Amino acid sequence: MAEQDQSEEKTEEPTAKRIEKAREDGQIARSQELSVAAMMIGVASFMYLFGAGVVTNISNVFRTGFIFDRKDIFSDNLLPAVFGTHGLESMLAILPIFTLALIIAVGAAGLIGGFNFSFKAFAPKASKLNPLSGFKRMFGLQAIVNLAKAIAKFSLVGGVLFLVINNDFNELIGLGSMNIETGLASAGSIIARGAVFVTLALIIVAAIDVPYQVFEHNKKLKMTKKEVKDELKETEGRPEVKQHIRKKQRELAMNAMIDAVADSDVVIVNPEHFAVALSYDPASSGAPVMVAKGVDFLAEKIRDKAKLNGVPIFEAPPLARAIYFTTDVNQSIPEALYYAVAQVIAYIFNLNSLNKGATMSKKPVPEVPDNMNFSMTGTLIASEKEK
């Protein structure tokens, strides 16, 4: 059992397919602390630069909201329009803040795992309704980490907030002696300045949370060795299926090669072990091309196909072996064998011309160069003699 448990440990890095499937399920690396820190710092910076103006605009909306014309009060048609105008002005006053917060929140969310939208993330899951899973989330390691982060955030923000209030304490006390507009503008600047320093403390929490979330996400996606093997089988096919496909491919290639023998000009044999079929077009400037080759059983099939289609069979063991070991199917013969093959083709063409009154030529005995004189096993006979 211990060996089985060890083998089931998720020790393998996630594959590209596993990562893509996780993205489709809505599982990507996300740091809530990064989004909160970026949003708060962005809004606080905006308020620090433009907060006085925003507060002034809001105060003007409130001031005009408490001033009513007599005809507006006693008119059922005009009063709703007045409230609607004040509501629109209030929304326009705070619209830049909400717009900036939305842009930063969306942008920060995609900094780690990128932007992704999945309907599966919104689908209900039975595991979320399981009380046991709920207890694990409440008292598990993740809950302890979240508690530690909350305490760290509270301590940092609380400490920075104390320093900010202590630094601006005299100015805060002096707000009571200012007129309403000046006091609100000063209060807005103090709040914005304090918010900037307070939220800057969140960068420390985000700097710790981001690598932790990336690590946890990668850990969740890790796979066992069995899962990697199963995925490989699913992606590339089972070995027995692939073997069957390769077998079919070889059969098709062999059948196509055997069929090409019917259109060849000559088959040179060993006479029993080797057979090569050559095709030559006198009208072209190219060399003869080997269209089929085989040993033993395949050589026999080439000879039978040649006899069935009236293709001449020429017996030349050294030349047959030389062509077999130096040339691939549908390739031209080597230049070193041009003369020997030319003798054979000239003799075959002469045989085909006998019915037109041509004289019978003597059967040639083609010779091959020493560096192409192969034995039955494919070794050079010249090299063996040298040894």
N, C-alpha and C positions, 0 to 999 in steps of 0.2 A: 504493500500500500504506500509505503514511503517513497519507493521508486516511482510509482504511478503519479503521486502528488507532485514529485519533483519534476516529472516530465510535463506536467500540465501547467507549470509556472509560466507566466507571460514574460519571457525573456527576449523575444524577438522584436525588432523595431517594426512599426506598422508599415505595410506596403502602400503603394500609391493607390491601389484599389480600395484598401481599408480606409485611408484618409478621405478619398472621394465619397465613399458611402457614408462616412461620418458627417461630412459636410451636407450631404443630401438629407440626413436625419436631423440637421440643425446642430450638430456637435462640433463646435469650433472653440478655439482658445479665446477666452474673454476675460477682461479684468475690469470689474465694476469700480474698483478703486481708481483706476486710471481715468475712466470716464467721469467719475465724480470730481476728481482733482482737476482735470482739464476744464470741465464746465465751470466749476466754482472759481478757478483762477481767471478764466476768461471773462466771466461776468463781473468779478470783483475788479479786474483791471479796467473794464469798460466803465464801471461806476466810479472808479478813481479818476479817470480822465474826463468823463462826461456826467458824473453823478450829480453835480450841482445843477446843471441844466435840467436833468430829468426830474429831480426833486422839485425844482421851481415850477416846471410844467404841471406836475401832479398837484402841487399846492394851488396853482391858479385854477385848476379844474375844480378842486374842493371849494375854493373861495367863491367862484361863480356859481357853484352848485347850491350855495346857501342864499343866493340872491334871486328873488322871483319878482317878476313884473305882476302887477295886480290883474291884468287881463289874462295872464297865463294861469293864475290860480283859479279863477272863476270860469275858465274855458275848458270843457272836456276834450276839445280837439287839439288845443295847443300844448297842454301839459305833457302828454305822452311824447310829443316831439321834442320838448325841452329835455326830458330825461334821456331820450334816445341820443340827442346831441352830446350831452355830458358823458354818456356811456361810451360813445364813439371816440370822443376826445381822450378819455381815460385809456382806452385800448391803444390808441395811437401813441400815447405818451410812454407806455411800457412795451410797445411792440418791438422796438430795437433790442431790448434785453432778452425777451423770449426768443426772438429770431436768432440772436447770437448763441444763446444757450442750446437751442435745437441743433444748430450747425455744428457746434463743438461736440455735443453729445454723440451725434451720428458719426462725425469724423473720428473721434477718439475710439469709438466702438470697433472701428475697422482697422486700427493700427496694428493689432497683433495677428488676428486670424483672418483679416480681410473682410470684405462685405459679403454676406450670405443671407438668403431668405429661403426658409423651408416651411411648408405647410405641416410637415410631419412634427415639427417642434410644438405646434399648437394642438396636435391630436391628443386625446385623453389616453393615459397609460394606466393599466391595472396596477403596476408597481407603485404608483403614487397613492393608491387607495389601500395599499397593504400596511396595516399597523406596524408590522415588524420592520418593514423598510423605513417607516416614519421614525421609529425609535432609533434605528441605526443612524439616520440623518441627524437626529437631535442629540445623540450622545456619542457619535462616532468621532473619528479623527478630524473630519472636515468641520464639525461643529466646534471643536476645540480651537482649530485654526481661526475660524471666524470670530470666536470670542476673543482670542488673542489680538486679532486685528482691530476689533472694536475697542478694546482697552487701550491699545497703542494709539489709535486715532483720538480717543477721548483725552488721553494724557497729553499728546502733542498739541491738539487744538486748545485744550484748556490752559496749558502752560503759556502758549503764545497769546491767547486772549487775555490772560492776566497781565502779561507784559505790555500789551497794547493799551489796555485800560489804565494801567498805572502811568504810562507815558503821557496819555491824553487826558488825565483826570482833571487838571485845572481848566482845560478848554471845555470839557464836558460840563463842569460846574458853571462856567460862564455863559452857557447857552441860554439860561433863564433870563439873563439881562438883555438879550438881543431882541430886535423886532422879529416878527414871524418869518419874513422872507430871508433875512440874513441868518437867523437861527437854523432854519431848515436847510439852507445851503451849506452852512458849516457842519451841521449834523450829518448831512449826506456825505461830505468829504471825509469826516472822521470815520463814519461807518465803512465807506469804501476802502479807505486806507487800512483800517483794521481788518477788513475782510481779505484784502490782498495778503497781508502777513499771516493771517490765520490759515487761509487756504494753501499758502505755500508749504505749510507743514504737511499737507496731504501728499506732496511730492515724495516724501520719504516713505510713506506707506505704499504709494503706487510703485516706487522703485523696488520694493520688496515683493509686492503682490504680483507684478507682471511676470518675472521669471518663475515664480511659484506656480502661477496658473498655466504657463507654458509647459512646465515640468509635469503637472498633474494631468493636463490634457494628453500629453504624449504617453504618460503612464497608463491612462485609461484605454488608449488605442493599441497598446502593445499586444502582441499575439503569442500564442503557444506555437511550438514547432509543428504540432499537428495542424493547427489552423493555417499556417503558412503552406504546408504541403497540400492541404485540401484546396486552398485557393489556387495554388499552382496547377493542380489537376483540373480545377474548374476553368481556369483561364486558358491553359494550353491543351487541355484534353487529357484523358486517361492514357497511360502508356500503351495499354493493349489496343486502344482505338487508334493511337498514332501509328503503332506498328502495323495495324491492318491497313491504314491509309497508305503508308509507305510501300507496303507489299502491293497494293493495287496500282500505285504509281509506277512501280518497277514493272509490273505485268503490262501496263499500258505502253510504257516506253519500249519494252521488249517486243510487244506485238507490232508497234509502229516500225521498229527497226527491221523485224522480219518481213513486213509488208514492203519495205523499201527495197528488199532484195529483188523483187519482181521487176523493177525498173533499172537494175544495175546492168553493167556491161560484162562483168566477169567476176567469178568467185575464185579466189586463190586459196588452196587448201594445203594441209600438212602431210598426209591427206585426211587423217581421221580426227586428230585432236584440235587443230586450229582451222578456222575458216574466216576469210575477210572478203566482203563484197565491195567492188569498186565501181564508180560511175564516172564516165568521162565524156565531155562534150567537145568534139573536135572544132566546133565553130567558135568556142571561147578560148581565151588565152590562159585560162586557169589550169592548175594541175589536177590530176585525178583526185576524186574525193572518196573517202571510205564511208559507206552508208550503213554498214553492219559488220559486226565482228562477234566471235564467240568461241568458246572452248568446249570440247566434249559434247554434252547434250545440246547446247545452244548451237555449236558448230554443225551438228547433225541436222538441226532444224533449218539452218541456213542452206545446207546442201540440198535438203528435200525441197525447199522453196525454189531454189534455183532450177532443179530438175523439172519441177512442176511447171515452171514458166519459161523453160527453154533457155535459161541463162548458162553460158559456157562455164565449165569448171576446169580450172588450170591447176595442175599439181606442181607446187614449188615450195617445199617445206621451209627453207631458210627465209625466203621472201615473205611467206605467210606469217612466220613468227616475227620478222622485223617490222612488218606493218602493224601487227597486233600490239606489240609492246611500245611502239613509238607514236601511234596515231589514235586519236579519239574519234568517236562516231561523228560524222558530218564535218570532219576536218580534212584538209588537203594532206597528202602524203608528204613526208620530209623530202627536201631537195636531194639528199643523198641517194634516195631510192628512185629518182626520176627515170634514170636509164633502164634499170631493171624492170620497172613497171611499164615503161614505154615498149620494151621488147614483148611483153605479154599482151598488151593492148593491140600492138601492131599485128601480132600473130592471130589474135581473136578477130580483128577486123578483116584480116585476109581470109579467114575461114568463112566469114559471113559473105565474102565476095566471090566465093567459089562458083556459086550458081550463076554468076555474071561472066564467067569465062576466065577468071583469074587463075594463075598457077599456084599450086600448093607450095607454101614455104616450109622450111625445116623448123621443127618445134624448137624454140630457144630454151636454153638452160640459164636463166637469169642468176647472176651472182650479186651478193650484197656486200657492202663494205665491212671490214673487220669490226668497226665500232658499232655495227648493227647486226652482228651475227649472234643471235640469242639462242640459248638452249630452251628445253621444254619448260624449265622453271623460271625463265626470264632473266637469267644471268648471261653476261657476255662470254661467248666461247673463247674469244681472243684473250680475254683477261684470264680465263682459266688456264689457257695454254702457257701464258706468261708465268703463272704461278708454278 
